[in-house]
Amino acid sequence: MDNQLNSGNLNTLIQGQTLIVNARKVSGDKIHLEFAEITNDRKNTSVIGEFNKSDVNFTSSARRAWVTAEPVDAKDLLGVDFGPQAEWYMSPKGEIMDLNILNPTIKGERVQILITETTEPTEWQQANIESSCKKAGKNGPPITHQGGYIFSNTSVVRASKFDGHTLLEMDKVTELETSNVSEEELASMV
């Protein structure tokens, strides 16, 4: 049976699987559906991640995408009741309903997350460059493509419409950019 509640969770999610984590009530009597997927979105063959797997700055977590929906339409597509009698609970982010649906389908077709990288920011990304552009590590410097910041956008698509992620080649990062030593400190060491 498709779209089984609690058929997966973030702790056991593996590459290639998609999960609808939860639904959250938002304004306009709509809901946000939170999707998660562990993707192989980097062509990097470096073993640095393996040598730093215990460092939280190197851990790979699931990519996220959010879909805003009318509860009645989401029920029709997913077979899940999002009405007032459903198992909603209050959280710091508002009313939430845990779903944990592994490999969700719409009308029998699997859906998944599509990643599209660009150097053209959305209006929100432009206003929040420091928090919205890609970075080298959790607190590292911004990553660029041909000198422009990279913005990584996600969407949810039917598997039949998925033709691969759009990933931009990163500009070479210098040793100085990745170190914790400032240029002034480096100059004083020479």
Number of C-alpha atoms within 10 A of each C-alpha: 4 16 22 16 17 14 13 19 17 17 8 7 17 13 10 12 19 30 28 27 21 19 25 21 20 15 7 7 9 17 22 19 20 20 28 26 24 19 19 11 13 10 8 9 7 8 8 10 15 11 10 12 12 10 10 10 14 16 14 12 13 19 17 21 20 18 12 15 17 14 19 15 11 18 14 13 14 18 17 16 14 21 11 7 7 10 13 17 11 10 10 6 9 11 15 20 18 16 22 24 22 24 22 23 19 15 11 12 12 16 21 25 27 25 20 15 19 18 16 12 19 14 9 9 14 14 11 12 17 13 11 19 21 19 17 15 14 11 8 14 16 19 20 21 16 12 10 15 22 25 23 17 18 16 14 19 13 14 14 10 10 13 8 10 16 14 15 17 14 14 13 10 13 8 8 11 14 12 11 10 11 10 12 8 10 10 9 7 7 5
